[in-house]
């Protein structure tokens, strides 16, 4: 469990289309086997320590003739951002994906000073 001090809690959130591979025959639409996409995300402000980040699929467009497989995670979380990672495998064909995320953690207060 991450413990947060009193009222200095920040919540940041966003969403973005990770890819639209059907438009240009990209690897998520035409490929097979293991495929991965890493998207850097920057927070709108800085957290005091790496926050807790929750990611989810907000919209998906799969080919109905293949298995629907996907894995989405936040990796390499820092005070400034993280990598949003989407993976698929096998014969899955994905036209496009939009991901949503939320970050919750401690932020600096007006009276906090960084001297060194």
C-alpha positions as CSV (number, residue, x, y, z in Angstrom):
1,X,0.0,0.0,0.0
2,X,1.2,3.5,-0.8
3,X,0.5,6.0,1.9
4,X,-0.2,9.6,1.0
5,X,0.3,12.6,3.3
6,X,-2.8,14.6,4.0
7,X,-4.1,17.0,1.4
8,X,-1.2,17.0,-1.1
9,X,-2.6,14.5,-3.5
10,X,-2.6,15.0,-7.2
11,X,-4.7,13.2,-9.8
12,X,-3.8,13.4,-13.5
13,X,-5.5,11.6,-16.4
14,X,-5.7,11.4,-20.1
15,X,-6.4,9.2,-23.1
16,X,-4.9,8.8,-26.5
17,X,-5.2,6.7,-29.6
18,X,-2.2,4.4,-29.6
19,X,-2.5,3.4,-33.2
20,X,-4.8,3.2,-36.2
21,X,-3.1,0.5,-38.2
22,X,-5.9,-0.4,-40.6
23,X,-5.3,3.0,-42.3
24,X,-1.8,2.1,-43.4
25,X,-1.6,-1.7,-43.1
26,X,0.5,-1.4,-39.9
27,X,1.8,-4.4,-37.9
28,X,-1.2,-4.6,-35.4
29,X,-3.5,-5.0,-38.4
30,X,-1.5,-7.1,-40.8
31,X,1.1,-8.8,-38.5
32,X,1.0,-12.1,-36.6
33,X,2.9,-13.3,-33.6
34,X,4.1,-11.1,-30.7
35,X,3.7,-7.4,-31.3
36,X,4.3,-4.5,-28.9
37,X,3.8,-0.7,-28.9
38,X,5.3,1.6,-26.3
39,X,3.9,5.1,-26.0
40,X,5.6,7.7,-23.7
41,X,3.2,9.6,-21.6
42,X,4.1,12.9,-19.7
43,X,2.1,14.1,-16.7
44,X,0.8,17.6,-16.8
45,X,2.7,18.3,-13.5
46,X,5.4,16.6,-11.4
47,X,4.6,14.2,-8.6
48,X,6.9,14.0,-5.5
49,X,7.4,10.2,-6.0
50,X,6.3,7.9,-8.8
51,X,2.5,7.8,-8.6
52,X,0.2,4.8,-8.9
53,X,-0.9,4.6,-12.5
54,X,-4.0,2.7,-13.8
55,X,-4.4,2.1,-17.5
56,X,-7.3,0.7,-19.5
57,X,-8.6,0.2,-23.0
58,X,-11.0,3.0,-23.7
59,X,-11.9,1.9,-27.3
60,X,-11.0,-1.0,-29.4
61,X,-11.6,-2.1,-33.0
62,X,-10.7,-5.8,-33.6
63,X,-11.1,-8.0,-36.6
64,X,-14.1,-10.3,-35.9
65,X,-12.4,-13.2,-37.7
66,X,-9.5,-13.6,-35.3
67,X,-9.0,-14.1,-31.6
68,X,-9.1,-11.0,-29.5
69,X,-5.9,-10.8,-27.4
70,X,-4.4,-7.8,-25.7
71,X,-2.3,-6.8,-22.7
72,X,-2.0,-3.1,-21.6
73,X,0.3,-1.9,-18.8
74,X,2.0,1.1,-17.4
75,X,5.8,0.6,-17.2
76,X,8.8,2.7,-16.2
77,X,6.7,5.0,-14.0
78,X,8.6,8.1,-12.8
79,X,7.6,11.4,-11.2
80,X,7.2,13.0,-14.7
81,X,5.5,10.2,-16.7
82,X,5.5,6.5,-17.8
83,X,5.4,4.2,-20.8
84,X,2.0,3.0,-21.9
85,X,2.7,-0.5,-23.3
86,X,0.2,-2.5,-25.4
87,X,0.9,-6.1,-26.5
88,X,-0.9,-8.6,-28.7
89,X,0.1,-12.0,-30.1
90,X,-1.0,-14.9,-32.3
91,X,-3.4,-14.1,-35.2
92,X,-5.1,-11.1,-33.5
93,X,-5.8,-8.2,-35.9
94,X,-6.4,-4.9,-34.3
95,X,-7.5,-1.9,-36.4
96,X,-7.1,0.7,-33.6
97,X,-6.9,1.1,-29.8
98,X,-7.5,4.1,-27.6
99,X,-6.2,3.9,-24.0
100,X,-7.1,5.9,-20.9
101,X,-5.0,6.4,-17.8
102,X,-5.0,7.9,-14.4
103,X,-2.1,8.7,-12.1
104,X,-2.6,9.3,-8.3
105,X,0.2,10.4,-6.0
106,X,1.6,13.0,-3.7
107,X,2.4,16.4,-5.1
108,X,4.5,19.2,-3.6
109,X,2.9,21.9,-1.6
110,X,3.5,25.7,-1.7
111,X,5.7,25.4,1.4
112,X,7.9,22.6,0.2
113,X,11.4,23.7,-0.8
114,X,14.1,21.8,-2.8
115,X,17.3,23.3,-1.4
116,X,19.8,20.9,-3.1
